[in-house]
């Protein structure tokens, strides 16, 4: 688990991001979130290349909240929406939301909410550096429509984050 401050826009907001493997209760976690008992985003680990991707999506979500311009109902669903290359809210849940049988889960929560979330996760916490090995790079390349030409001048992570940022202007 690592904690990040969302500077420079949101210097008073910190989030904790943790990667869990061998998760046995993803369905229960989803229910706890729906019932409002815990506050977090549960993300399919195989859909994230690097924690930077999550930090960009989180910064956009928390900043939109300060402006009262969320496109979804909750800050944590806004993070999922911001990760997606699509402007369709329902599609972001299918692409980035965890399934009931998920065993690798990336958890994002406000720093002050993280310990409450962590005590409910039945799984092994592991370093965020493992994301690179867990993600499906070929699928993400296709999803974000990254070309080989683009990859000659920048990393796949940079291409993905650029697509995330540009979706508002498409």
N, C-alpha and C positions, 0 to 999 in steps of 0.2 A: 504494500500500500504506500502510495506517495501522496503528498498534499501539495497543491499548487495554488498560488494567489493569482487571481485573474486580472493582473495589472496589464496595462495602465488604466484601462477604462473602469475597472471595478476593484480598486485597491482594498476595499473592505470585504470582498468576497473571496473565500478560499474553498476549494473543492478537494475531496479525497477521491482517488481513483485506485481501485484494487482489481487484480486479476485472480480469479479462482478457478481451479481445476478440480475434477472429481466431484462436482456439485451433484447432490442427490435430491435437492428440494427446490428446483427452479419453479415448479408449479406453485408451491406454497409461497415462495417469495413474491411471485406475481400477484397472488391473492392478497398478501399483506399490503402490497403497494396499492392495489385497487381499493382496498378497504381503508386506506389512509393511515395504516398503522406504522408504516415505514416510508421514508421519503428518499427515493433514489431512482436512477435510471439503470436498467439491466440491459446490457448490450451483448449481442452475439460476439464473442471474442474473435471469431474467424472473419469478422467484417471490419476489423480495425488493424491497420498496418502499424501504427505508432501512436503513442499517447498524445502527440501533437494534434492529431486529427480530433481527438476527444476534447482537447483544450480549446481548439477553435470553435467547435460546435457548442461547447459549454459557455464560452465567452459570449458568443452570439445570443445564446438563449437567455443568459442572465442579464445582458444588456437590453434585450428586447423587453424583458420583464420590467426593468427600470423605466422604460418608455411606455409601458402598458400596451405593447404591440406584439404580444405572443400570438402566434398563428394556431397554436394548439391550446388546450385548456390548462395544462400544467407545465412548469418549468422543465421537468424531467422528460416529458414527451417532446418538448421543444428541442431538447438535445438530440433525441432520435431523429426528429424531423430535419435538424440541421446537418446531421451526418449523411442524409440521403441526397442523391443527385436529383431526385424527383420532387416536384411541388405537391404531390398527392400525399396527404397525411396518412391515409390508410396503408399506402405502399411502404412508408417508412417503418411501420410496425412489423410488416411482413419481412422486410429486409434486415432490420437491425434489432428488433425486439427478440428476446429469448423465447424459445419454445419450451413447453412444459418438460420435455426430456433433456434439455440442454445440460451439458456437463462442464462446459467452459464458459464462464460468465465474467464480463467486465462490469464492475459496479462503480457508478459515479454518484456521489452525494456531497452535500455541503459538509464542510469539515465538522461542524457541530452535530450533524446528524449521523455521521459515519459509524460511530461505535454502536448505535442502536441497530443499524442495518447489519453490521458485521456479526453481531451475536446471533442473528437468525440464519446466516449462511452456513449450510452444511457442506463444506468443501475445504480444499487446501489452498491457502493463499500462496501466490508465487510472484516472482518479480515481473514487472511490466515489460521488461526486456524480452520476455517469452512471446509477446504479441507477434513479433516478426516471424516466428516459427509456426504460430497457430493460424495466421491469416491465410486466406485463399487468394493469393496475389493475382492469379489468372482470372478468377471471377471478378475481383475488384477492378482489374484493368478493363474488362469487358463492361462491367456495370457503369463505370465512370467514363467510358469511351476514350480511354487513353491510347494514343497511337505510339507505334515504335519510334516515330520521328520525335515526339515529345520526350520520350525516355532517353533520347540521345543528349538532351540538354538539361534535364532535371530528373529528380528521383520520382518514383511512383507516389510516394507520400506527398510530394509537392504538387504533382498533377492532381491527385485526389482532393487535396485541400483547395486548390484553385477551382476545381469543379464545384465543390461545396460552396465556396464564396460567390461564385458566378451564377448560381441558380436563380437568384433574385432578379437578375437582369436578362434572363433568357425569355 
